[in-house]
Amino acid sequence: MSLDSETSTAATSGRDWFFPSPSFFRSSSSQYGRRFYSNPKPTSSHPISNRPPPASASAIRHRRRVKFTRNPTPAPAPTPTHELPQISDAKNASKNNLSFLSQFRCQLALLTLIIAALLLLLLRNIHLHSQVKMLQGEILNLNLRLRAFHELDSMNITSSTAQDDPFWTENLRRNLSLFFSFTLLFIPLIIFKYIDFVSKSRFSDNISEQVSLNKQIAYRVDVFLSVHPYAKPLVLLVATLLLIFLGGLALFGVTTEDLAHCLWLSWTYVADSGNHASSEGSGPRLVAVSISFGGMLIFAMMLGLVSDAISEKFDSLRKGKSEVVEQNHTLILGWSDKLGSLLNQLAIANESLGGGTVVVMAERDKEEMELDIAKMEFDFKGTSVICRSGSPVILADLKKVSVSKARAIIVLAEDGNADQSDARALRTVLSLTGVKERLRGHIVVELSDLDNEVLVKLVGGDLVETVVAHDVIGRLMIQCARQPGLAQIWEDILGFENCEFYIKRWPQLDGMQFEDVLISFPAAIPCGIKVATYGGKIILNPDDSYVLQEGDEVLVIAEDDDTYAPASLPTVWKGSLPKDFVYPKSPERILFCGWRRDMEDMIMVLDASLAPGSELWMFNDVPEKEREKKLTEGGLDINRLENISLVNREGNAVIRRHLESLPLESFDSILILADESVEDSAVQADSRSLATLLLIRDIQARRLPYEAMANQAHGGSFSKGSWIGEMKQASDKSVIISEILDPRTKNLLYMSKISDYVLSNELVSMALAMVAEDRQINDVLEELFAEEGNEMHIRQADLYLCEGEELSFYEIMLRARQRREIVIGYRLVNAERAVINPPAKTERRKWSLKDVFVVITEKG
């Protein structure tokens, strides 16, 4: 056996593997001998004495750096490269072991010195007690001598002698308690240091794969403090009790008081650091100062915990993390530009109830939401608005706002991409349907794309009512373009400020025909019947001969749900229509400025409502081929259009020379759309629409004769009534409808009177609020917006009366029934706004042929 193998075996068996020995290096060098030296391995011809052993590891490392002369004998094969990392790993492990061992030895030596000092103090104390005992013996001898002279009582001496043993036992007990207290104080430190040393030495070779013991313990402690809510107060309590116990033992060792009194003194030192000032003696003072210092740390930690708890509570209140304890409230999920108008409508709706509660939860900071709501310039009329931060797709956040107790839940569409907004609304509906507690109210979902409505209803089922904002605005724009001034009518009906739809059951009307029901409400106008036998289906504008059955409900337009009731039937003269007039349909020419993502839906609605031979001009910056592609992908077959033909023009609607290339004075209606490219920014879209509107009006004014403009400025007569003509502004043929997204732009257009505007966000907010208050109204709105069924129209007065004829509103309603129409309001020739649901319906008055009436009639 070679020397290397013997030495390696000895090192392996006799030494701890923590300490690398020189033999380790020699064994390594023997394994890689050709790399470190050129001499061959020892054989019989090479005695051991011929190789001087290395003195130390440093010497070996030095020899590695020396270049020896090459031996003429052939060198062995080179060492494989995959074995080289083993050498570096062994070196690192040995260095780490040496450093860990040195650190542990230093710490152990320090602890040993401290324990030795304590032992010396203990021995010193024992020595002092022995001296005290010796002095007591001398005192006893002196007492014996004094007895010989003064004849002292021997019983006193006997008792004094008998007290020696208990005194010694008491001193020993106090010394042991002092030593025990200091030992308990240092034992945890020794254990932690030992664990740290063992963990580092055990896993030093493979640190990346295994976790050290001290890290595991630290992780467990961290998990315990994080998971358990009362972990920190519990740890503080244990630390306080331990400090009181150890301090009491230490005081018991340095004073003459009993243990109970020492524990009480320790508590007083912990509770009040100034109590140690009355201590006497170096030992008691030292222990009292130590306990007082520990007490200051304990109370500092306690104040920190209390301060953190209070700060966390206030922070949770500030950030809206606390639970909402409400019921029968309206819950709004999400945040958008429509929120202000929606809150205003809900506040008006709750005014008759003395106010209500609206909870808003969005992924925003609570303080920011409250600040934005405070900036809204309207009166909440007793309604409380509570804001909470949270995600509507997380069940825990939904429970935080008492979602199961809300009477209505409104899911707002996010500003931005339509598909992403609808996808998030779908996830919100899924989360709402996953609430364990059954929802008390219904869900009103605002969608951006009509194609996603079916999917949301499929997921939500009977709980969901949808309002497709983009589709609603598109249909309203088309209706208002063909019926100038209809936007103001829709604002009055959709908003809660004036009159709106209500449905209620009136048993006293059972068995009455609908013709009589029309004139049975002095403060309301019946518009339809909710038929119980048809599964609760609402029929707008039913036949006069329909008889109300048990369970049927009446749909009316009234100021509030508690302001109307049926009365006795008045005596009304029906009369007859002045002429059998059929509203003629003539071809129209309409211009679309801009591009909407639902352009194909608007084209289909126009094709269903316009007369044959009509033209639709589309002017935008989308290339013609791309337009056809988008329309085809949206489901529109251009070849199947029956009543309209498409005319494409490419250009920018905010550049004057592009607009001048169009025959703007020849269009019956011009619709300025919020362009798809800028609809994500309401301000930018409105600025573009307003610039286009001003340019178009200026171009029309320059092209029209001065006389026509002068007649319009002085309120001249028009072929379709003065009110309709007044809305046409710059031309007696053209009506401009602007799609407005920002409510702040409304006042600009209202003051200038240059457009019969449509306020998108406000109208959609009104519809959302109305459906939230009564989900049945959604069926009414869907029919009024659809291509088929009933719709609102503005009719001229000459269809129902003659010039100067005196009629009551009830009489006009009955005359309109001969045309299967329901008159819901009127506007006089010199009035600025229409009157919906007039108060004095039986009062006769003279009418002018220039007056107009607002009716609900079947689409023709």
FILUM-749114 format. One record per residue (C-alpha): residue in one letter; x, z negated, y. Coordinates in pm, whole numbers, padded with zeros to 5 digits, always signed. Each point is the difference from the previous one (the first is absolute). Last residue first. Example, Ala and Ser with C-alpha at 12.3 -4.5 7.8 and 13.67 -1.06 7.14 Angstrom:
% FILUM-749114
s+01367-00714-00106
a-00137-00066-00344
END
This chain:
% FILUM-749114
g-09465+04047+05156
k+00122-00353-00045
e-00291-00238-00012
t-00078-00196+00310
i+00097-00319+00179
v-00076+00036+00369
v+00157-00057+00342
f-00219+00128+00281
v+00090+00199+00312
d-00132+00006+00356
k+00013+00326+00189
l-00366+00067-00081
s-00082-00307+00202
w-00205-00294-00117
k-00267-00203+00171
r-00062-00350-00132
r-00230-00187-00236
e+00092-00346-00129
t-00057-00053-00372
k+00370+00013-00095
a+00119-00246+00261
p+00340-00104-00142
p+00178+00333-00060
n+00171+00027-00342
i+00304+00201+00116
v+00026+00078+00370
a+00248+00277+00080
r+00271-00041+00259
e+00072+00135+00348
a-00360+00045+00111
n-00115+00273+00241
v-00176+00224-00255
l-00130-00281-00211
r+00148-00077-00336
y-00205-00074-00309
g-00018-00215-00309
i-00079-00033-00371
v-00238+00293-00048
i-00066+00052-00371
e-00045+00363-00103
r-00224+00173-00255
r-00114+00254+00265
q-00350-00151+00007
r+00180-00337+00001
a+00133+00093+00343
r-00355-00023+00139
l-00030-00351-00144
m+00326-00109+00160
i-00104+00154+00335
e-00321-00201-00013
y+00195-00318-00077
f+00227+00066+00298
s-00301+00013+00229
l-00115+00322+00158
e-00073+00129+00348
e+00047+00375+00031
g+00194+00120+00304
e+00138+00312-00175
c-00137+00035-00349
l+00088-00201-00308
y+00168-00003-00343
l+00231+00303-00028
d+00030+00021+00380
a+00197-00325-00007
q+00315+00159-00138
r+00138-00131-00327
i+00324-00184-00077
h+00058-00023-00372
m+00098-00265-00251
e+00027+00089-00368
n-00207+00003-00314
g+00076+00134-00349
e+00283+00239-00075
e+00342+00055+00154
a+00073-00373+00006
f+00055-00222+00306
l-00359-00130+00029
e-00016-00040-00378
e+00325-00198-00014
l-00113-00217+00290
v-00322-00099-00174
d+00176-00073-00329
n+00253-00218+00186
i-00284-00198+00157
q-00064-00168-00336
r+00334-00187+00030
d-00138-00223+00274
e+00238-00193+00229
a+00311+00166-00145
v-00170+00341+00022
m-00064-00056+00372
a+00351-00127+00064
l+00159+00297-00178
a-00221+00248+00189
m+00089-00159+00333
s+00369+00006-00087
v-00029+00369-00088
l-00164+00071+00335
e+00267-00196+00188
n+00294+00158-00180
s-00123+00354+00049
l-00126+00000+00358
v-00184+00329+00030
y+00001+00153+00348
d-00247+00221+00182
s+00279+00121+00223
i+00087+00045+00365
k-00194-00296+00129
s+00308-00129+00189
m-00105-00364-00017
y-00102+00015-00366
l+00306+00199-00104
l+00240-00251+00151
n-00206-00298-00121
k+00016+00116-00359
t+00378+00041-00003
r+00045-00374-00043
p-00197+00016-00323
d+00288+00188-00169
l-00100+00258-00263
i-00188+00261+00204
e-00134+00322-00151
s-00104+00215+00292
i-00326+00196+00006
i-00027+00282+00253
v-00333+00174+00061
s-00001+00360+00121
k-00299+00208+00113
d-00088-00109+00351
s+00367-00050+00067
a+00217-00264+00170
q-00205-00310-00086
k-00200+00067-00316
m-00140-00353+00009
e-00201+00079+00312
g-00158+00291-00181
i-00131-00227-00273
w-00139-00239+00256
s-00150+00280+00211
g-00194+00157-00284
k+00082+00277-00248
s-00002+00301+00235
f+00171-00182+00280
s-00108-00120+00343
g+00244-00084+00276
g+00177-00338+00027
h+00183+00062+00328
a+00340+00043-00166
q-00156+00226-00263
n-00144+00230+00265
a+00336+00014+00172
m+00177+00089-00323
a-00241+00284-00064
e+00042+00125+00352
y+00379-00003-00022
p+00000+00248-00287
l+00166-00119-00323
r+00361+00095-00086
r+00174-00259+00215
a-00229-00280-00117
q+00049+00097-00362
i+00380-00012+00033
d-00019-00340+00169
r-00233-00139-00265
i+00224+00125-00281
l+00314-00147+00157
l-00164-00337+00060
l-00126-00021-00359
t+00333+00101-00150
a+00178-00270+00202
l-00257-00260-00110
s+00037+00097-00367
r+00380-00022+00017
s-00010-00335+00173
d-00256-00121-00252
a+00223+00098-00293
q+00306-00164+00158
v-00186-00323+00070
a-00157-00014-00346
s+00327+00056-00182
d-00054+00084-00369
e-00225+00288+00111
v+00302+00191+00137
s+00056+00280-00255
e-00362-00006-00117
d-00123+00098+00344
a-00273-00213+00152
l-00260+00272+00040
i-00124+00165+00318
l-00336+00152-00090
i-00123+00280+00224
s-00365+00100-00001
d-00192+00307+00113
f+00317+00203+00042
s+00015+00297+00237
e+00179-00164+00294
l+00301-00086-00216
p+00073+00362-00092
l+00346-00093-00137
s+00334+00135+00129
e-00018-00252+00284
l+00044-00280-00251
h+00344+00125-00102
r+00101+00047+00363
r-00103-00359+00075
i+00206-00175-00265
v-00164-00321-00130
a-00199+00173-00276
n+00308+00162-00153
g-00062+00334-00166
e-00134+00191-00300
r-00344+00158+00002
n-00218+00031-00309
v-00359+00130+00006
l-00222-00125-00280
s-00346+00142-00068
i-00311-00212-00012
n-00339+00010-00173
e+00068+00066-00368
l+00349-00127-00077
r+00071+00093-00363
n+00305+00216+00074
i+00175-00292+00168
d-00008-00208-00319
l+00067-00357+00111
g+00122-00257-00255
g+00268-00180+00202
e+00273+00205-00171
t-00169+00314+00127
l-00015-00134+00355
k+00364-00105-00013
k+00111+00342-00132
e-00209+00188+00256
r+00154-00207+00277
e+00352+00057-00137
k-00053+00373+00015
e-00123-00024+00359
p+00292-00207+00124
v-00095-00347+00134
d+00044-00021+00380
n-00369-00027+00075
f-00302+00208+00108
m-00281+00038-00251
w-00290+00219+00116
l-00327-00045-00186
e-00249+00284+00040
s-00374+00006-00059
g-00171+00303-00160
p-00249-00204-00199
a-00127-00311+00177
l+00197-00322-00012
s-00074-00314-00207
a+00132+00071-00350
d+00302+00199+00116
l+00083-00275+00247
v+00000-00263-00274
m+00219+00222-00219
i+00248+00052+00285
m+00014-00374+00068
d+00079-00069-00366
e+00276+00263-00006
m+00162-00152+00310
d+00042-00336-00171
r+00374-00031+00082
r-00073+00076+00363
w+00153+00285+00202
g-00012+00056+00374
c-00235+00178+00237
f-00315+00106-00189
l-00211+00258+00187
i-00368+00071-00064
r-00199+00322+00050
e-00368-00024-00073
p-00258+00222-00167
s-00360-00084+00093
k-00242-00242-00158
p-00334-00035+00171
y-00176-00336+00031
v-00350+00071-00125
f-00273-00062+00252
d-00367-00026-00083
k-00119-00069+00347
p-00136-00286+00210
l-00002-00232-00305
s-00326-00176-00067
g-00159-00329+00093
k+00072-00326-00175
w-00191-00244+00212
v+00119-00350-00084
t-00208-00313-00050
p+00237-00276-00087
l+00046-00135-00356
s+00048-00376-00012
a+00356-00124+00007
p+00308+00037-00221
a+00311-00203+00085
y+00307+00059+00214
t+00269-00202+00176
d+00144-00194-00295
d+00204+00280-00161
d+00134+00113+00334
e-00055+00284+00250
a-00206+00207-00239
i+00014+00326-00195
v-00210-00040-00313
l+00021+00036-00380
v-00305-00153-00168
e+00012-00167-00341
d-00210+00072-00308
g-00054-00285-00247
e-00375+00052-00033
q-00086+00356+00096
l-00007+00176+00337
v-00219+00308+00004
y+00163+00338+00072
s-00248+00225+00184
d+00218+00043+00306
d+00275+00143-00218
p+00340-00169+00006
n+00258+00024+00284
l+00288-00164-00184
i-00056-00109-00359
i+00215-00295-00107
k+00039-00045-00376
g-00065-00354-00125
g-00032+00096-00366
y-00261+00266+00060
t-00293-00241-00052
a+00133-00227+00277
v-00008+00274+00263
k+00209-00082+00306
i-00208+00173+00268
g+00110+00192+00306
c+00033+00027+00376
p-00221-00275+00142
i+00051-00050+00376
a+00024-00356+00124
a-00129-00235+00272
p-00374+00084-00008
f+00004+00043-00380
s-00324+00132-00155
i+00013+00350+00152
l+00215+00161-00271
v-00166-00210-00274
d-00325+00187+00065
e+00155+00337-00089
f+00181-00170-00291
q-00330-00081-00164
m-00095-00363-00052
g-00054-00153-00348
d+00264-00268+00050
l+00066-00061+00370
q-00072-00374-00014
p+00279-00041-00256
w+00271+00094+00255
r+00343+00042-00166
k+00299+00067+00222
i+00255+00272+00070
y+00184+00020+00333
f+00163+00292+00182
e+00149-00042+00347
c-00102-00044+00362
n+00223-00099+00291
e+00325-00196-00013
f+00021+00006-00380
g+00165+00341-00006
l-00096+00280-00239
i-00322+00087+00184
d+00130-00006+00357
e+00329+00171-00088
w-00188+00265-00196
i-00219+00079+00298
q+00305+00022+00228
a+00161+00250-00237
l-00320+00209-00005
g+00058+00111+00359
p+00042+00366-00089
q-00175+00091-00329
r+00197+00283-00168
a+00336-00149+00092
c-00136-00349-00060
q-00103+00088-00355
i+00336+00162-00074
m+00190-00294+00147
l-00212-00245-00196
r+00078+00184-00323
g+00375-00017+00065
i-00018-00364+00106
v-00180-00099-00319
d+00241+00199-00219
h+00307-00161+00154
a-00143-00349-00025
v-00117+00018-00360
v-00220-00310-00017
t-00031-00140-00351
e-00229-00268-00142
v+00135-00187-00300
l-00152-00278-00212
d-00203+00237-00218
g+00309+00139-00166
g+00336-00085+00154
v+00220+00220-00220
l-00228+00301-00022
k-00097-00038+00364
v+00367+00015+00097
l+00059+00306-00218
v-00302+00186+00139
e+00103-00065+00362
n+00353+00137-00045
d-00097+00362+00074
l-00158-00102+00331
d+00337-00098+00146
s+00061-00282+00248
l-00193-00278-00165
e-00156-00314+00149
v-00120-00231-00273
v-00298-00233+00041
i-00012-00256-00282
h-00312-00201-00080
g-00056-00374+00013
r-00004-00290-00245
l+00301+00110-00200
r+00015-00151-00346
e+00277-00255-00042
k+00269+00147-00220
v+00117+00248+00264
g+00098+00322-00175
t-00259+00212+00181
l+00166-00091+00327
s+00345+00094-00131
l-00126+00338-00118
v-00165+00056+00339
t+00331-00077+00169
r+00183+00242-00227
l-00250+00272+00099
a+00045-00079+00368
r+00376+00033-00049
a-00047+00342-00156
d-00235+00098+00283
s+00266-00083+00259
q+00272+00179-00194
d-00218+00309-00029
a-00092-00003+00369
n+00353-00042+00137
g+00010-00216+00310
d-00214-00281+00133
e-00131-00217-00280
a-00362+00014-00108
l-00196-00319+00045
v-00155-00186-00293
i-00308-00191+00116
i-00128-00285-00218
a-00355-00131+00054
r-00177-00329-00078
a+00329-00176-00066
k-00004-00280-00260
s+00210+00176-00267
v+00262+00103+00257
s+00070-00357+00105
v+00297+00101+00222
k+00262-00166-00225
k-00167+00151-00306
l+00097+00344+00129
d+00359-00113+00057
a+00025-00126-00358
l-00155+00322-00132
i+00268+00219+00158
v-00114+00353+00096
p-00139-00110+00337
s+00346-00119+00108
g+00031-00307+00219
s+00012-00142+00348
r-00315-00172+00117
c-00202+00036+00319
i-00324-00182+00083
v-00244+00152+00252
s-00283-00229+00111
t-00320+00157+00132
g-00161-00182+00293
k-00064+00309+00211
f+00341+00161-00074
d+00014+00130+00356
f+00206+00313+00054
e+00341+00098+00136
m+00224-00008-00303
k+00328-00171+00095
a-00090-00311-00203
i-00028+00220-00309
d+00355+00126+00049
l+00134-00354+00044
e-00188-00125-00306
m+00142+00283-00208
e+00353-00062+00125
e-00028-00372-00071
k-00120+00065-00354
d+00291+00229-00083
r-00113+00319-00165
e-00099+00105-00350
a-00368-00034+00079
m-00281-00250-00041
v-00277-00024+00259
v-00273-00263-00041
v-00320+00036+00205
t-00223-00301+00052
g-00340+00003+00166
g-00166-00047+00334
g-00327-00155+00113
l-00201+00199-00253
s-00123+00250+00261
e+00360+00055+00108
n+00114+00090-00352
a-00058+00375+00044
i+00174-00002+00340
a+00304-00173-00149
l+00003+00246-00291
q-00004+00292+00243
n+00288-00141+00205
l+00202-00078-00312
l-00039+00360-00117
s+00096+00142+00340
g+00320-00205-00001
l+00080+00072-00365
k-00022+00378+00032
d+00366+00032+00100
s+00101-00123-00345
w+00057-00318-00200
g-00088-00081-00358
l-00261-00205-00184
i-00297-00115+00209
l-00210-00286-00142
t-00342-00079+00145
h-00107-00358-00056
n-00278-00139-00217
q+00235-00280-00108
e+00308-00158+00153
v+00295-00216-00107
v+00292+00227+00089
e+00316-00103-00181
s+00326-00054+00188
k+00266+00270+00010
g-00076+00128+00348
k+00354+00019+00133
r-00058-00278+00252
l-00182-00219-00248
s+00271+00053-00261
d+00264-00073+00263
f-00183-00315+00104
k+00001-00117-00361
e+00361+00104-00056
s+00107-00180+00317
i-00180-00317-00110
a+00154+00014-00346
d+00345+00084+00137
s-00019-00292+00246
v-00109-00238-00274
l+00278+00121-00230
g+00260-00023+00276
l-00121-00343+00103
m+00037-00111-00362
m+00348+00150-00020
a+00103-00185+00315
f-00164-00315-00137
i+00208+00019-00316
l+00321+00078+00192
m-00058-00296+00232
g-00070-00219-00300
g+00328+00107-00160
f+00183-00107+00317
s-00191-00328+00001
i+00092-00063-00365
s+00368+00066+00072
v-00008-00223+00310
a-00164-00280-00201
v+00261+00030-00278
l+00288-00023+00248
r-00169-00284+00191
p-00065-00196-00319
g+00364+00032-00105
s+00157-00069+00341
g-00195-00314+00066
e-00319-00056+00192
s-00298+00236+00022
s-00225-00027+00306
a+00080+00352+00121
h-00125+00145-00330
n-00356+00014+00132
g+00082+00283+00241
s-00026+00274-00264
d-00370-00062-00042
a-00178+00119-00314
v+00308+00022-00219
y+00141-00333+00123
t-00342-00161-00044
w-00021+00139-00353
s+00344-00138-00087
l-00101-00340+00139
w-00304+00005-00230
l+00219+00090-00297
c+00236-00285+00093
h-00293-00245+00018
a-00109+00097-00348
l+00354-00027-00135
d+00064-00358+00124
e+00215-00064+00306
t+00366-00113-00018
t+00142+00323+00135
v+00252+00266-00111
g-00132+00087-00347
f-00370-00031+00083
l+00060+00223+00298
a+00143+00267-00231
l-00294-00035-00240
g-00247+00029+00287
g+00178+00307+00136
l-00013+00163-00343
f-00371-00071-00032
i-00091+00098+00358
l+00203+00322-00025
l-00161+00086-00333
l-00346-00065+00141
t+00072+00226+00298
a+00150+00278-00216
v-00303-00012-00231
l-00236+00024+00296
l+00193+00293+00149
v-00008+00181-00335
l-00376-00055-00018
p-00051+00120+00357
k+00197+00319-00086
a-00179+00066-00330
y-00353-00035+00137
p-00078+00372+00010
h+00155+00074-00342
v+00129+00354-00025
s+00278+00000+00259
l+00159-00340-00061
f-00014+00040-00377
v+00126+00358+00019
d+00296-00110+00214
v+00077-00286-00239
r-00011+00238-00294
y+00226+00247+00182
a+00253-00269+00088
i+00005-00110-00365
q+00052+00358-00116
k+00271+00055+00258
n+00176-00316-00115
l-00017+00118-00360
s+00163+00335+00065
v-00190+00321-00051
q+00115+00238-00273
e+00073+00375+00008
s+00198+00045+00323
i+00200-00320-00045
n+00146+00097-00336
d+00341-00169-00028
s-00076-00273+00252
f-00311-00107-00185
r+00120-00322-00160
s+00253-00100+00269
k-00244+00043+00286
s-00284-00173-00179
v+00220-00288-00118
f+00147-00061+00345
d-00336+00016+00179
i-00158-00227-00258
y+00286-00248+00040
k-00032+00005+00377
f-00372-00057-00022
i+00039-00287-00247
i+00268-00168+00212
l-00216+00024+00310
p-00301-00136-00187
i+00211-00298-00126
f+00133-00091+00346
l-00297-00189+00140
l-00095-00152-00332
t+00350-00142-00026
f-00019-00141+00353
s-00323-00180-00083
f+00132-00125-00333
f+00315-00143+00160
l-00205-00194+00254
s-00241-00118-00270
l+00295-00110-00218
n+00149-00196+00285
r-00335-00168+00072
r-00043-00098-00365
l+00352-00139-00018
n-00064-00206+00310
e-00322-00141-00145
t+00172-00088-00329
w+00278-00182+00186
f-00251-00197+00202
p-00202-00081-00309
d+00316-00138-00173
d+00124-00207+00288
q-00330-00170+00076
a+00045-00261-00272
t+00300-00139+00179
s-00200-00061+00314
s-00276-00156-00204
t+00246-00235-00161
i+00155-00085+00331
n-00338-00076+00149
m-00092-00208-00302
s+00317-00212+00037
d-00130-00153+00319
l+00281-00077+00227
e+00174-00341-00011
h+00173+00034+00336
f+00361-00047-00107
a-00011+00120-00356
r-00269+00245+00094
l+00231+00154+00258
r+00255+00066-00271
l-00256+00170-00213
n-00114+00205+00298
l+00355+00111+00058
n+00021+00111-00360
l-00323+00193+00038
i+00126+00166+00318
e+00307+00105-00195
g-00224+00150-00263
q-00203+00180+00269
l+00323+00140+00134
m+00082+00134-00344
k-00348+00155-00026
v+00041+00163+00339
q+00334+00135-00115
s-00166+00140-00308
h-00268+00158+00222
l+00268+00159+00211
h+00162+00142-00312
i-00333+00138-00119
n-00049+00169+00338
r+00348+00145-00015
l-00073+00124-00351
l-00316+00168+00128
l+00181+00150+00296
l+00266+00127-00235
l-00268+00147-00223
l-00155+00175+00298
a+00338+00136+00096
a+00049+00120-00356
i-00339+00174+00012
i+00101+00176+00322
l+00340+00094-00139
t-00159+00136-00315
l-00243+00205+00208
l+00288+00155+00188
a+00192+00067-00321
l-00306+00168-00152
q-00037+00218+00307
c+00365+00098-00012
r-00012+00062-00373
f-00315+00211+00036
q+00159+00217+00264
s+00317+00046-00206
l-00202+00088-00309
f-00209+00255+00185
s+00311+00163+00147
l+00174+00012-00339
n-00308+00137-00173
n-00042+00267+00264
k+00361+00109-00038
s-00029+00011-00379
a-00323+00201+00015
n+00147+00245+00248
k+00307+00056-00217
a-00211+00043-00313
d-00222+00251+00173
s+00304+00192+00125
i+00142+00022-00354
q-00331+00106-00152
p-00038+00278+00260
l+00305+00174-00156
e-00141+00041-00351
h-00204+00314+00083
t+00314+00175+00122
p+00153+00013-00343
t+00363-00125-00011
p+00258+00272-00014
a+00149+00097-00337
p+00326-00173-00090
a+00325+00083+00171
p+00274+00182-00187
t+00331-00185-00018
p+00231+00081+00285
n-00108-00314+00174
r-00081+00056+00369
t+00183-00227+00237
f-00211-00281+00127
k-00214+00006+00319
v-00077-00350+00120
r-00364-00057+00124
r-00120-00131-00329
r+00293-00242-00010
h-00123-00160+00314
r-00344-00049-00149
i+00162-00171-00291
a+00203-00220+00228
s-00307-00092+00185
a-00165-00098-00322
s+00277-00242-00070
a+00337-00048-00159
p-00001+00312-00208
p+00164-00032-00341
p+00350+00149-00032
r-00001+00268-00267
n+00318+00001-00216
s-00091-00338-00136
i-00292+00151-00182
p+00224+00218-00204
h+00000+00372+00032
s+00130+00147-00319
s-00263-00189-00192
t-00262+00134+00230
p-00104-00075+00350
k-00213+00270+00163
p+00188+00278+00176
n+00151-00030+00345
s-00150+00237+00261
y-00195-00244+00209
f-00342-00024+00165
r-00182+00319-00098
r+00156+00038-00342
g-00098-00346-00092
y-00373+00034+00046
q-00105-00218-00291
s+00321-00196+00016
s-00050-00044+00370
s-00344-00139-00058
s+00132-00239-00258
r+00276-00095+00240
f-00254-00049+00277
f-00211-00223-00213
s+00311-00179-00116
p+00065-00093+00358
s-00321-00203-00007
p-00335+00063+00165
f-00188-00330+00050
f-00377+00022-00050
w+00049+00097-00362
d+00084-00360-00078
r+00331-00028-00176
g+00101-00079-00355
s-00177+00254-00213
t+00024+00310+00214
a+00340-00082+00141
a+00139-00064-00342
t-00137+00323-00131
s+00141+00194+00291
t+00342-00162-00045
e+00005+00086-00365
s-00114+00358+00064
d+00258+00054+00269
l+00282-00155-00201
s-00050+00247-00277
m-00128-00083-00342
END
